[in-house]
């Protein structure tokens, strides 16, 4: 049997603050979270406020392409 498109998909959320201004000089890297979303309920890109370990504050994390 052929497997159809799954309803729940894995998405990667990336910090918008780290990407925009580059990474802080003290630390290296970009804060990323992995989560799932329902493709039927949330068709557009996901945005959540999460804690960024590199900025040391809560920032907006947006969904990126895999």
GUMAR-725479 format. One record per atom (N, C-alpha, C): residue number from 1; residue in one letter; y, z, x negated. Coordinates in pm, 1 decimal. Layout:
residues N
[site NUM, a, [Y, Z, X]] ...
//
This chain:
residues 66
[site 1, x, [-118.1, 0.0, -82.2]] [site 1, x, [0.0, 0.0, 0.0]] [site 1, x, [124.7, 0.0, -86.8]] [site 2, x, [223.8, -72.6, -43.4]] [site 2, x, [350.8, -76.4, -115.3]] [site 2, x, [433.3, 45.9, -78.4]] [site 3, x, [497.8, 102.0, -177.5]] [site 3, x, [578.8, 220.2, -155.1]] [site 3, x, [722.2, 177.4, -126.6]] [site 4, x, [778.6, 220.2, -13.0]] [site 4, x, [915.0, 183.0, 24.3]] [site 4, x, [1017.4, 267.2, -49.7]] [site 5, x, [1143.7, 244.9, -17.7]] [site 5, x, [1249.7, 323.5, -79.3]] [site 5, x, [1241.8, 467.0, -28.6]] [site 6, x, [1250.0, 559.8, -120.1]] [site 6, x, [1243.6, 700.1, -83.0]] [site 6, x, [1376.6, 744.2, -22.7]] [site 7, x, [1368.5, 839.8, 69.3]] [site 7, x, [1489.8, 888.9, 134.5]] [site 7, x, [1565.7, 981.4, 40.3]] [site 8, x, [1495.1, 1073.0, -24.8]] [site 8, x, [1559.8, 1165.5, -118.1]] [site 8, x, [1552.5, 1107.1, -259.1]] [site 9, x, [1668.7, 1095.6, -322.1]] [site 9, x, [1675.0, 1037.5, -456.2]] [site 9, x, [1734.7, 1139.3, -552.8]] [site 10, x, [1697.2, 1128.5, -679.2]] [site 10, x, [1749.5, 1214.6, -784.0]] [site 10, x, [1881.9, 1157.8, -833.8]] [site 11, x, [1983.9, 1242.3, -846.3]] [site 11, x, [2114.9, 1199.0, -894.5]] [site 11, x, [2158.5, 1289.2, -1009.0]] [site 12, x, [2244.1, 1236.8, -1095.9]] [site 12, x, [2299.7, 1312.2, -1207.7]] [site 12, x, [2448.8, 1330.3, -1181.8]] [site 13, x, [2494.6, 1456.2, -1188.7]] [site 13, x, [2634.9, 1487.5, -1170.2]] [site 13, x, [2696.8, 1513.9, -1307.4]] [site 14, x, [2812.8, 1452.6, -1333.6]] [site 14, x, [2879.1, 1464.7, -1463.2]] [site 14, x, [3020.6, 1517.6, -1444.7]] [site 15, x, [3063.5, 1603.4, -1534.8]] [site 15, x, [3196.6, 1664.7, -1528.1]] [site 15, x, [3305.2, 1557.9, -1545.8]] [site 16, x, [3400.6, 1555.6, -1453.7]] [site 16, x, [3508.3, 1456.6, -1463.1]] [site 16, x, [3612.9, 1500.1, -1564.5]] [site 17, x, [3628.9, 1627.7, -1585.4]] [site 17, x, [3728.7, 1679.3, -1679.3]] [site 17, x, [3691.0, 1644.4, -1823.4]] [site 18, x, [3565.2, 1661.7, -1860.0]] [site 18, x, [3519.2, 1632.2, -1996.3]] [site 18, x, [3525.1, 1482.5, -2025.7]] [site 19, x, [3494.0, 1400.4, -1926.5]] [site 19, x, [3490.4, 1255.7, -1945.7]] [site 19, x, [3631.4, 1200.8, -1962.4]] [site 20, x, [3725.5, 1250.8, -1882.0]] [site 20, x, [3861.2, 1198.6, -1883.6]] [site 20, x, [3934.0, 1223.6, -2014.9]] [site 21, x, [3941.4, 1348.9, -2055.6]] [site 21, x, [4021.1, 1381.8, -2173.1]] [site 21, x, [3938.5, 1394.6, -2299.1]] [site 22, x, [3812.5, 1351.8, -2293.4]] [site 22, x, [3725.3, 1370.6, -2408.3]] [site 22, x, [3671.7, 1512.5, -2406.3]] [site 23, x, [3590.4, 1543.2, -2497.6]] [site 23, x, [3528.9, 1674.9, -2501.7]] [site 23, x, [3619.0, 1770.8, -2577.5]] [site 24, x, [3613.9, 1898.6, -2539.9]] [site 24, x, [3692.3, 1999.3, -2611.8]] [site 24, x, [3657.4, 1996.0, -2759.3]] [site 25, x, [3753.5, 2027.4, -2842.5]] [site 25, x, [3729.3, 2021.8, -2986.3]] [site 25, x, [3633.9, 2131.3, -3032.1]] [site 26, x, [3626.4, 2241.7, -2957.2]] [site 26, x, [3538.2, 2352.3, -2994.3]] [site 26, x, [3392.1, 2317.5, -2971.4]] [site 27, x, [3362.8, 2247.1, -2862.6]] [site 27, x, [3223.4, 2219.9, -2827.9]] [site 27, x, [3199.0, 2069.9, -2819.4]] [site 28, x, [3073.6, 2031.9, -2829.5]] [site 28, x, [3037.5, 1891.6, -2818.0]] [site 28, x, [2949.5, 1873.3, -2696.4]] [site 29, x, [2962.1, 1760.1, -2631.4]] [site 29, x, [2877.6, 1730.3, -2517.0]] [site 29, x, [2955.5, 1724.2, -2387.7]] [site 30, x, [2885.4, 1682.8, -2283.7]] [site 30, x, [2941.2, 1670.9, -2150.1]] [site 30, x, [2849.2, 1745.7, -2055.5]] [site 31, x, [2909.1, 1821.8, -1964.6]] [site 31, x, [2831.3, 1900.1, -1868.9]] [site 31, x, [2767.8, 1806.8, -1765.4]] [site 32, x, [2636.0, 1818.6, -1748.1]] [site 32, x, [2564.1, 1737.3, -1650.3]] [site 32, x, [2467.2, 1824.3, -1572.3]] [site 33, x, [2454.0, 1796.1, -1443.8]] [site 33, x, [2359.4, 1862.9, -1356.4]] [site 33, x, [2270.7, 1758.1, -1291.6]] [site 34, x, [2145.9, 1793.0, -1263.3]] [site 34, x, [2053.8, 1704.4, -1192.5]] [site 34, x, [2024.7, 1767.5, -1057.5]] [site 35, x, [2036.9, 1689.0, -950.8]] [site 35, x, [2011.1, 1737.1, -816.5]] [site 35, x, [1953.8, 1623.1, -732.9]] [site 36, x, [1930.1, 1650.0, -604.8]] [site 36, x, [1879.5, 1547.8, -513.8]] [site 36, x, [1975.2, 1532.0, -396.9]] [site 37, x, [1975.9, 1412.2, -339.1]] [site 37, x, [2054.8, 1389.7, -218.7]] [site 37, x, [1975.9, 1301.8, -122.8]] [site 38, x, [2008.4, 1311.8, 3.6]] [site 38, x, [1945.9, 1230.1, 106.6]] [site 38, x, [2024.5, 1100.1, 117.6]] [site 39, x, [1959.2, 990.1, 91.8]] [site 39, x, [2025.7, 859.6, 88.7]] [site 39, x, [2082.7, 820.8, 225.3]] [site 40, x, [2015.5, 859.9, 334.6]] [site 40, x, [2061.8, 822.6, 469.0]] [site 40, x, [2184.1, 903.4, 511.4]] [site 41, x, [2189.1, 1031.4, 477.9]] [site 41, x, [2301.5, 1116.0, 518.9]] [site 41, x, [2422.4, 1099.8, 427.7]] [site 42, x, [2400.6, 1077.9, 299.0]] [site 42, x, [2509.3, 1066.7, 201.3]] [site 42, x, [2494.8, 933.4, 129.1]] [site 43, x, [2555.5, 831.6, 185.2]] [site 43, x, [2541.0, 698.0, 126.3]] [site 43, x, [2637.8, 675.8, 9.8]] [site 44, x, [2754.7, 742.8, 13.7]] [site 44, x, [2850.7, 724.0, -95.5]] [site 44, x, [2822.9, 823.0, -208.3]] [site 45, x, [2902.3, 816.5, -313.7]] [site 45, x, [2879.9, 901.2, -431.5]] [site 45, x, [2907.5, 1048.0, -399.8]] [site 46, x, [2826.2, 1134.4, -458.3]] [site 46, x, [2833.4, 1277.8, -434.4]] [site 46, x, [2933.0, 1342.6, -529.8]] [site 47, x, [3014.9, 1437.6, -479.4]] [site 47, x, [3108.8, 1514.7, -560.5]] [site 47, x, [3093.0, 1661.1, -526.0]] [site 48, x, [3071.0, 1744.0, -626.9]] [site 48, x, [3056.7, 1887.9, -606.2]] [site 48, x, [3135.6, 1963.1, -712.5]] [site 49, x, [3184.8, 2082.9, -675.3]] [site 49, x, [3248.6, 2170.6, -773.9]] [site 49, x, [3140.2, 2254.5, -838.5]] [site 50, x, [3122.6, 2235.7, -969.4]] [site 50, x, [3020.6, 2308.6, -1045.1]] [site 50, x, [3086.8, 2368.6, -1168.8]] [site 51, x, [3017.7, 2464.0, -1231.3]] [site 51, x, [3070.6, 2525.9, -1352.5]] [site 51, x, [3039.9, 2437.9, -1472.4]] [site 52, x, [3141.9, 2407.2, -1550.5]] [site 52, x, [3126.6, 2328.1, -1672.2]] [site 52, x, [3117.7, 2423.0, -1790.5]] [site 53, x, [3009.0, 2416.5, -1863.2]] [site 53, x, [2989.4, 2505.9, -1977.7]] [site 53, x, [3078.1, 2468.9, -2095.7]] [site 54, x, [3129.8, 2347.5, -2097.8]] [site 54, x, [3213.9, 2303.5, -2208.8]] [site 54, x, [3362.4, 2330.4, -2182.4]] [site 55, x, [3404.1, 2323.8, -2056.2]] [site 55, x, [3543.1, 2354.4, -2019.2]] [site 55, x, [3561.5, 2502.7, -1987.4]] [site 56, x, [3451.6, 2574.8, -1964.0]] [site 56, x, [3451.9, 2716.3, -1927.3]] [site 56, x, [3526.2, 2742.9, -1796.4]] [site 57, x, [3511.9, 2650.8, -1697.7]] [site 57, x, [3572.2, 2670.3, -1565.6]] [site 57, x, [3501.4, 2580.8, -1464.8]] [site 58, x, [3529.8, 2602.2, -1336.5]] [site 58, x, [3472.1, 2519.3, -1230.9]] [site 58, x, [3551.4, 2389.3, -1220.3]] [site 59, x, [3483.2, 2276.6, -1226.8]] [site 59, x, [3547.6, 2146.0, -1218.7]] [site 59, x, [3467.7, 2057.4, -1123.4]] [site 60, x, [3523.3, 1942.9, -1089.7]] [site 60, x, [3455.6, 1848.0, -1002.5]] [site 60, x, [3355.0, 1768.3, -1084.6]] [site 61, x, [3233.5, 1763.5, -1036.6]] [site 61, x, [3126.6, 1684.9, -1099.1]] [site 61, x, [3092.8, 1569.2, -1005.3]] [site 62, x, [3095.0, 1446.9, -1056.8]] [site 62, x, [3068.1, 1327.1, -976.6]] [site 62, x, [2935.1, 1265.7, -1014.3]] [site 63, x, [2877.8, 1198.1, -918.3]] [site 63, x, [2749.6, 1128.4, -939.6]] [site 63, x, [2771.7, 1007.3, -1029.7]] [site 64, x, [2681.1, 988.0, -1125.2]] [site 64, x, [2687.1, 871.6, -1214.4]] [site 64, x, [2563.3, 788.4, -1195.1]] [site 65, x, [2566.7, 664.7, -1244.5]] [site 65, x, [2449.8, 578.1, -1240.0]] [site 65, x, [2347.1, 625.8, -1339.5]] [site 66, x, [2221.2, 605.3, -1307.4]] [site 66, x, [2112.3, 641.4, -1399.7]] [site 66, x, [2084.5, 530.4, -1494.8]] 
//
